[in-house]
Amino acid sequence: MPPARGDHEARRREVSEAVWQVLAARGFGGLTLRAVAAQMGATTGLLTHYFPGKRALLQHALDVLDRRSAERPRPAAEQAGQAAGLVRLRAMLLDILPLDAASAASNRIWVGSWDVALTDPELAEEHAARYRRARERMTGYVADAQRLGELPSGPAAEEIAAAAQSFVLGLVVQALFAPGEFPPERQVALLDAHLAKAAAGADRGPETPPVPAGES
């Protein structure tokens, strides 16, 4: 007799929590059916009802990571409140950075997921879609900033957003590998310098030639 729907959903939540605990402790490299079962105090046989193979487990782990990331506190966004434009863009970027222990742990798991996703075209596309959705949100904030005169109107909003996302993801990697060299205050200062450079042409108008690539 199959379990009642309520029992099934409760079990899935328990499985998801165990997957998250394994990810937090061991990363994707240590994510196995055996490890999740041990975390639950269950048998691997029970987990085969949910994950017929390793790929299904990885897919679920990425979904759990995505959901946990969406649900985690966003202090900069909360502080920004109803602000728009550059303030909102800055808040979104700040909340990506590993500025405290919780966000550093979440970012370590995200970076660990890249290797997993890159070995599977379908998982890679799902990851690309996640970053694309975030970039689309950033593009909206950039467009608002352009209308407010906070950012130059010449460059396309999509390009400014792509540059900001690329910058902050690169900063995440450096901060994870060398936290002593990239403490929170330096991360914030580097982000603010990047945004200040992006905003520098806002009062020059769209006819001002762009700074050549690679020129500081």
Secondary structure by P-SEA (a helix, b strand, c coil): ccccaaaaaaaaaaaaaaaaaaaaccccccccaaaaaaaacccccccccccccaaaaaaaaaaaaaaaaaacccaaaaaacccccaaaaaaaaaaaccccaaaaaaaaaaaaaaaaaaacaaaaaaaaaaaaaaaaaaaaaaaaaaaaccccccccaaaaaaaaaaaaaaaaaaaaaccccccaaaaaaaaaaaaaaaaccccccccccccccccc
